Structures are given as structure tokens and as C-alpha cells.
Amino acid sequence: MTDPLLRLYVWQLTFRSDRGAAGARSERGEGIISTAIAVLIMAFLGVAVWAGFKLTLDNTQKKIDKNIEQISN
């Protein structure tokens, strides 16, 4: 192998390893970001379910109070 070919070969190996390491570094926090998004979605869903449950219980309580008032009169 001639000297320029050897340099090109070494440069290519260096370039590939640097590129691979940079790619691995750029995806390093991907799992944390995905988990944070999932937690936020679940929190919003929890608030929506709680609001719906509270609304249902309030409406049911009003109906029960109205029926009890009618029965007692």
C-alpha cells in the first residue's frame, strides 16, 4: 500500500468512528425525552378523567338531592 492510500484509509476509519460516536451522542437523551412526553400525556389524561369524574359525581349528587327533597315534601 502506498503512503497516500494508507493515509486515506486511516482518515476514512477515523471519520467513520467519529461519525458513529457523534450519532450515538445525539441519540443519548432520546429515551429520557420520550419518557417525559409520556408522563406529560398521562398527567393530562389523569386531569381530564378526574374532571369528568367530578362532574359526573356533582350531577349525580344534585339529582339525588332533588329526589330526596321531592320525597320529603
C-alpha positions as CSV (number, residue, x, y, z in Angstrom):
1,M,0.0,0.0,0.0
2,T,1.3,3.4,-0.9
3,D,1.6,6.2,1.6
4,P,-1.3,8.3,0.3
5,L,-3.6,5.3,0.2
6,L,-2.7,4.4,3.8
7,R,-3.4,8.0,4.9
8,L,-6.8,7.9,3.1
9,Y,-7.6,4.5,4.7
10,V,-6.7,5.8,8.2
11,W,-8.6,9.0,7.6
12,Q,-11.7,7.1,6.5
13,L,-11.6,4.9,9.6
14,T,-11.2,8.0,11.8
15,F,-14.1,9.7,10.0
16,R,-16.4,6.7,10.4
17,S,-15.6,6.3,14.1
18,D,-16.1,10.0,14.8
19,R,-19.4,10.0,12.9
20,G,-20.6,6.9,14.8
21,A,-19.7,8.4,18.1
22,A,-21.5,11.7,17.3
23,G,-24.6,9.8,16.2
24,A,-24.6,7.8,19.4
25,R,-24.2,11.0,21.4
26,S,-27.0,12.8,19.6
27,E,-29.4,10.0,20.5
28,R,-28.3,9.7,24.1
29,G,-31.2,11.6,25.7
30,E,-33.9,10.2,23.4
31,G,-35.3,7.8,26.0
32,I,-35.5,10.5,28.6
33,I,-37.3,12.8,26.3
34,S,-39.8,10.1,25.2
35,T,-40.4,9.2,28.8
36,A,-41.0,12.9,29.8
37,I,-43.5,13.2,26.9
38,A,-45.3,10.1,28.0
39,V,-45.5,11.3,31.6
40,L,-47.0,14.6,30.5
41,I,-49.6,12.9,28.3
42,M,-50.6,10.7,31.2
43,A,-50.8,13.7,33.6
44,F,-53.1,15.5,31.2
45,L,-55.2,12.3,30.8
46,G,-55.4,12.0,34.5
47,V,-56.6,15.5,34.9
48,A,-59.3,15.0,32.2
49,V,-60.5,11.8,33.8
50,W,-60.6,13.5,37.3
51,A,-62.6,16.4,35.9
52,G,-65.1,14.1,34.2
53,F,-65.5,12.0,37.3
54,K,-66.0,15.1,39.5
55,L,-68.6,16.5,37.0
56,T,-70.4,13.1,37.0
57,L,-70.5,12.9,40.8
58,D,-71.7,16.5,41.1
59,N,-74.5,15.9,38.7
60,T,-75.5,12.7,40.4
61,Q,-75.4,14.4,43.8
62,K,-77.7,17.2,42.5
63,K,-80.2,14.6,41.2
64,I,-80.2,12.7,44.5
65,D,-80.7,15.9,46.5
66,K,-83.6,16.8,44.2
67,N,-85.2,13.4,44.6
68,I,-84.8,13.5,48.4
69,E,-86.4,16.9,48.5
70,Q,-89.4,15.7,46.5
71,I,-89.8,12.7,48.7
72,S,-89.7,14.7,51.9
73,N,-92.3,17.2,50.8
